[in-house]
Amino acid sequence: MPAPPSPPPPSAGDPAEGAFSPTDTFRLGKNQFTHGQYDEAISNITAVIYPLSLDSEDDVVEARRILAIAYYLTGHKDLATTEFTKLLYLRPLYKLDPFLVAPSIIEFFEQIRKKLKPQLDPLIMSEVDSSKQASSALSGKSIRVEYHYNSRALTFFPFGIGQLQNGDKALGYTSLAVQTSALTLNIVSAIVAYRSNNSYSALLRANAAGEDPWQKERLQELSSRSKAMMITNIIAASVFTLTWFLSAVHANYRYVPYRTEISSEDVDQALLNGGERP
């Protein structure tokens, strides 16, 4: 494996040092990363965080994200692990955007988070406690942190199960509603078509001569109903299959093996005041 690129040593006589501020260098590194120039991006991003010369914590987080992904894409997974680890220590609840980052990188990142869980839990609780003390909106509430380990197999299930697992509740419930409706319509139309066919056959046998006009109209009605229900059955099955396929594709695309949820709950004011519930 080739050695990872490293930033040029600082030199007072280096014109590049005088021409670019840390902010300019960081911006250049981001542009190089966006255009797939990963080696150049690594050099410039490394130059602004070793030693650290960025003023904003958000910039530091973004720099470590870019550096970690660039290391991963250039085959330096050990260095990518180091940068992702530092990012998580800085932002323990940080999540990569699945619309911008490849699923394999997200899975790699989440595996690191899972391994660091014993170290990150205290940081998460500390971050929550700090927010609780800083915000009066959290007065009278308790904070709960939940960890969810997702299954890849569930992303292939129908009824939006994979999307709900990923936390995409709106799409998950939409898939659930559409697929349930389509499946129900498919079953009902199949039953109606089956009964119409049976009634048609029985009436046809009873009116073998075909001389009764009323019986002829009834036969035509049953035949039309049966055909309409068969078409409805096919359409409903197609809608169910298509939405199942699309929801499975979306669930796999947005899949993350691990996610964290923080929620707050109202606490009985009597307990907060040292009293007891009635």
C-alpha positions in Angstrom: 0.0 0.0 0.0 1.5 3.4 -0.9 2.3 5.8 1.9 -0.3 8.4 2.6 0.3 11.8 1.3 1.5 14.3 3.9 1.5 18.1 4.0 4.6 19.9 2.9 6.8 21.0 5.8 6.2 24.6 6.9 8.8 27.0 5.7 9.0 30.8 6.1 10.3 31.0 2.5 7.6 29.0 1.0 5.4 31.3 -1.1 2.4 29.1 -0.7 2.5 29.6 3.0 2.2 33.3 2.6 -0.3 33.1 -0.3 -3.0 31.0 1.5 -4.6 31.5 4.8 -5.9 28.4 6.7 -9.4 29.2 5.5 -8.2 29.4 1.9 -6.3 26.2 2.2 -9.3 24.5 3.8 -11.6 25.8 1.0 -9.1 24.5 -1.6 -9.0 21.1 0.0 -12.8 20.9 0.0 -12.9 21.8 -3.7 -10.2 19.2 -4.5 -12.2 16.6 -2.5 -15.4 17.4 -4.4 -13.6 17.0 -7.7 -12.0 13.6 -6.8 -8.5 14.9 -6.3 -8.1 13.0 -3.0 -4.3 13.1 -2.6 -4.3 16.8 -3.0 -7.2 17.2 -0.7 -5.5 15.1 1.9 -2.4 17.3 1.8 -4.3 20.6 2.1 -6.8 19.3 4.8 -4.0 17.8 6.8 -2.1 21.1 6.7 -5.0 23.0 8.5 -5.6 20.4 11.2 -2.0 19.3 11.9 -1.4 21.6 13.7 -5.0 22.8 14.1 -5.4 26.2 12.5 -9.2 26.3 12.0 -11.3 28.5 14.3 -14.7 26.9 13.9 -15.6 23.6 15.4 -17.9 23.0 12.5 -14.9 23.4 10.1 -12.9 21.0 12.2 -15.6 18.4 12.0 -16.0 18.9 8.3 -12.2 18.7 7.8 -12.0 15.4 9.7 -14.9 14.1 7.7 -13.3 14.9 4.4 -9.9 13.6 5.5 -11.4 10.3 6.7 -13.3 9.7 3.6 -10.4 10.7 1.4 -8.2 8.3 3.3 -10.8 5.5 2.9 -11.1 6.1 -0.9 -7.3 6.0 -1.3 -7.0 2.7 0.6 -5.7 4.0 3.9 -8.4 2.6 6.1 -6.2 2.7 9.3 -5.9 6.5 8.9 -9.6 6.8 8.0 -10.3 5.0 11.3 -8.2 7.5 13.2 -9.9 10.5 11.7 -13.4 9.1 12.1 -12.5 8.3 15.7 -11.5 11.8 16.4 -14.6 13.1 14.7 -16.8 10.9 16.9 -15.0 12.1 20.1 -15.7 15.6 19.0 -19.3 14.9 17.9 -20.4 11.6 19.3 -23.9 11.8 17.7 -22.5 12.8 14.2 -24.1 11.0 11.2 -22.9 10.9 7.6 -25.3 12.0 5.0 -26.4 9.0 3.0 -27.2 11.2 0.0 -23.6 12.4 -0.1 -21.6 9.4 1.2 -21.4 5.9 -0.2 -23.1 3.1 1.8 -19.8 1.2 2.3 -18.2 4.3 3.9 -21.3 4.8 6.1 -21.1 1.2 7.2 -17.4 1.5 7.9 -18.1 4.7 10.0 -20.9 3.0 11.9 -18.8 0.0 12.7 -16.2 2.4 14.3 -19.0 4.0 16.3 -20.2 0.6 17.5 -16.7 -0.3 18.7 -16.4 3.1 20.5 -19.8 2.8 22.1 -18.3 2.4 25.7 -16.2 5.5 25.3 -18.9 7.5 23.5 -21.8 6.8 25.9 -20.4 9.1 28.6 -19.7 11.8 26.1 -23.3 11.6 24.8 -24.7 11.8 28.3 -22.4 14.7 29.1 -23.6 16.5 25.9 -27.2 15.8 26.8 -26.6 17.0 30.4 -25.0 20.2 29.2 -27.9 20.9 26.8 -30.3 20.1 29.6 -28.7 22.7 31.9 -28.4 25.3 29.2 -32.0 25.1 28.0 -34.9 26.0 30.1 -37.1 24.2 27.6 -35.8 21.0 29.1 -36.9 21.9 32.6 -39.1 19.2 34.0 -38.1 16.6 31.5 -35.9 13.5 31.6 -33.6 12.6 28.8 -33.4 9.1 27.3 -30.7 7.9 24.9 -31.6 4.8 22.8 -29.4 2.8 20.5 -30.8 0.9 17.6 -28.8 -1.8 15.8 -30.4 -2.3 12.3 -30.6 -5.5 10.3 -29.7 -5.5 6.6 -32.2 -8.4 6.0 -35.1 -6.2 7.1 -34.4 -3.7 4.3 -35.8 -6.3 1.9 -39.1 -6.7 3.7 -42.4 -5.1 2.4 -44.7 -2.7 4.1 -41.9 -0.1 4.7 -40.2 -2.1 7.4 -36.7 -1.3 6.2 -37.5 2.4 5.9 -39.0 2.5 9.4 -35.9 0.8 10.7 -33.7 3.4 9.2 -35.8 6.2 10.8 -37.5 7.3 7.6 -40.9 7.3 9.2 -42.8 9.4 6.6 -41.7 7.1 3.7 -42.1 4.0 5.9 -45.7 4.8 6.8 -46.5 5.8 3.2 -45.1 2.5 1.9 -47.1 0.7 4.6 -50.3 2.4 3.7 -49.9 2.0 -0.1 -48.8 -1.7 0.1 -51.5 -2.6 2.6 -54.1 -1.0 0.4 -52.8 -2.7 -2.8 -52.6 -6.1 -1.1 -56.1 -5.7 0.3 -57.5 -4.7 -3.1 -55.6 -7.6 -4.8 -57.2 -10.1 -2.4 -60.7 -8.7 -2.6 -60.7 -8.5 -6.4 -59.4 -12.1 -6.6 -62.3 -13.2 -4.4 -64.9 -11.3 -6.3 -63.5 -12.5 -9.7 -63.6 -16.1 -8.4 -67.2 -15.9 -7.2 -68.3 -14.1 -10.4 -66.7 -16.9 -12.5 -68.5 -19.5 -10.4 -71.8 -17.7 -10.7 -71.3 -17.3 -14.4 -70.5 -21.0 -14.9 -73.5 -22.1 -12.8 -75.9 -19.8 -14.6 -74.5 -20.9 -18.0 -75.2 -24.5 -17.2 -78.7 -23.7 -15.9 -79.5 -21.7 -19.1 -78.0 -24.1 -21.6 -80.5 -23.2 -24.2 -79.7 -19.5 -23.8 -83.3 -18.4 -24.6 -84.0 -16.4 -21.4 -83.1 -12.7 -22.1 -82.8 -12.0 -18.4 -80.3 -14.8 -18.1 -78.3 -13.4 -21.0 -78.1 -10.0 -19.4 -77.0 -11.6 -16.1 -74.3 -13.6 -17.9 -73.0 -10.5 -19.5 -73.0 -8.7 -16.2 -71.1 -11.5 -14.5 -68.6 -11.7 -17.3 -67.9 -8.0 -17.2 -67.5 -8.0 -13.5 -65.1 -10.9 -13.6 -63.0 -9.2 -16.3 -63.0 -5.9 -14.3 -61.9 -7.7 -11.1 -59.1 -9.6 -12.9 -57.8 -6.3 -14.3 -58.0 -4.7 -10.9 -56.2 -7.7 -9.4 -53.3 -7.4 -11.8 -53.0 -3.6 -11.3 -53.1 -4.0 -7.5 -50.5 -6.7 -7.6 -48.3 -4.5 -9.8 -48.6 -1.6 -7.5 -47.7 -3.8 -4.5 -44.7 -5.3 -6.2 -43.4 -1.9 -7.6 -43.8 -0.1 -4.2 -42.2 -3.1 -2.4 -39.2 -2.9 -4.9 -38.8 0.8 -4.6 -39.1 0.8 -0.8 -36.5 -2.0 -0.6 -34.1 -0.1 -2.9 -34.5 3.1 -0.8 -34.1 1.2 2.5 -30.9 -0.4 1.3 -29.6 3.0 -0.1 -30.3 4.7 3.3 -29.2 1.7 5.4 -27.1 2.4 8.4 -26.2 -0.5 10.8 -26.5 1.7 13.9 -28.4 4.8 14.9 -28.9 6.8 18.1 -32.1 8.5 19.2 -32.4 11.0 22.0 -35.8 11.7 23.4 -37.2 13.7 26.4 -40.1 12.8 28.6 -42.2 14.8 31.0 -41.4 14.2 34.6 -44.0 14.3 37.3 -43.6 17.7 38.9 -44.4 16.3 42.4 -41.4 14.0 42.0 -39.2 17.0 41.0 -40.3 18.8 44.1 -39.5 15.8 46.3 -43.1 14.7 46.7 -44.8 11.5 45.8 -47.4 10.6 43.3 -50.9 10.5 44.6 
